[in-house]
Amino acid sequence: MSMSATPWTRKDLLGLEGLSAEELTLVLEQAKAFKEVSLRPIKKVPALRGRTVVLFFLEPSTRTRTSFELAAKRLSADILNIQAASTSLTKGETIMDTVRNIEAMKVDILVIRHSVSGVPLTVAKTAAASVINAGDGSHEHPTQGLVDLYTILEKKGQIAGLNVAIVGDISHSRVARSNLWGLTTLGARVTLCGPPTLVPPGIERLGVTVTYSLKEAMREADVVMLLRLQLERQQQHLLPSIREYAALFGVNREKLAWGKPDMIVMHPGPVNRGVELAPDVADGPQSVIYDQVTNGVAVRMAVLYLVSGGRPAKTPKPAPHPERPVTA
C-alpha cells in the first residue's frame, strides 16, 4: 500500500460514501501505524492528551463502544461515557439540546451511535466538535467498514481485484452499506447475497452483483462476509423461518468448500451461531472474526487521531514510563 498524498481535511467521519480512495488509504495507513502501539508493553501514546472524547451511545453496543473507549485511552484522551438511561432524554429533552449541553462543556470529539439514520449528520451540521458516526439506523457504520477493509488488506495484501461476497440481511445492514462503498471505491468486486426480501431492489446500480444463491456467491470469493441476521426481522414476516434461512444462507464446513481454499470468513458480530455460521467455521482456520475485533482498536485510534487534526501516517512516540520520568 503506497503512501497517500492526500491529507485528511474532514472534521467528521459520517460514512464511507463519498470518501476517495486516497482518503480511505490514508486511514488504513494510519491504522497500520497505530497497530504497533498495541504490541508495546505500555499501550499508550500522548497523541490526544488534553482532548476530551464523548462516547454518546443511544443504542446497545459492546464491541464498538469498548473499541472506541480503548482507542481513546491509548491515545491518552479524557473520556466521557454517556448512555440513554443516564441522560435528560428520559425527561423529554431533545437529542439536539442534549448535544448542545455536552458541547457547552468544550468537548473535542463526539462519537455517536443512534437507532435513527441521519442523527450524526444532523449533529455534525451544528457541532463545533468533530463527530464520528458509530452506527446510525440502517444507514452506515463507517468505522466497522474501515475495520473490515483493514483486515482484508492485512490478510490478502490488497483489496483491488478481490471478489468479496456479502451475505445476509442487506436491506437493514449499515455494515453492508459501509463495506459496499469502501470496497468498490478501492477496486474490489462485490457480490451481495441474501433472501429476495432482504436485498434492496435496484441495488445493482451501485456497481455490485446480486445473487440469491449462496453457492454462486461463494464460487469465486476471496472473502465471504456474513451479516448478523437481525432476529427482530422475523416478526416482520420477511423470512419463512430462522431454520430455513440457516439452511439456505448459513455457512457450515460443507458449504465452506464451495469457496476458494484460501477464502477468509468475516463477521462484524455478534454472531448468531448455528444461523449465519456453524461454530466450527466461526472458530475455524479461515475465520478472521477475532482479527477484526483486534484491528478495531487500531482503526478507531486512526479515526480519532485524524479527525482531531493529527498528522497522517505517523506513530507518536510512546508516553513516558510512569516509573521513569523524562529528565532534561
NORNORQUI-V157338 format. One line per field, one symbol per residue. phi: phi as a letter, one per 30 degrees, with the letter a starting at -180 (. if undefined). burial: I if it has 9 or more other C-alpha atoms within 8 Angstrom, else O. A space follows every 10 residues. Layout:
BEGIN
phi = ???
burial = ???
END
This chain:
BEGIN
phi = .dddddddbd dbbcacdjdd eddddddddd ddddddddcd ecdabdecdi ccccccccbe acdddddddd ddddciddbb cbbedccded cjdddddddd dddddidcbc cccbdcdjde dddddcdddd ccdcjbhcdb bddddddddd dddddciabe idccccbkdd eccdddddde dddddcjdcc ccbldedcbd dideddibcc bccdddddec ddbccdcddd dddedcicbd adddeddcbd ccdddeddcd ecdccbadid dddicdbded decddddbdd dddededddd eddeddddjd ddhbcdddde decbddcd
burial = OOOIOOOIOO OIIIIIOOOO OIIIIIIIII IIIIIOIOOO OOIIIIIIIO IIIIIIIIIO OOOIIOIIII IIIIIIIIIO OIIIOOIOII OOIOOOOIII OIIOOOIIII IIIIIOIIII OOIIOOIOII IIIIIIIIII IIIIIIIIII IIIOOOOIIO OIIIIIIIII OOIIIIIIII IIIIIIIIII IIIIIOOIIO OOIOOOOIOI IOOIOOIIII IIIIIIIIIO OOIIOOOIIO OIOOIIOOII IIIOIIOIII OOIIIIIIOO IIIIIIIIOO IIOOOIIIIO OIIOIIIIII IIIIIIIIOO OIOOOOOOOO OOOOOOOO
END
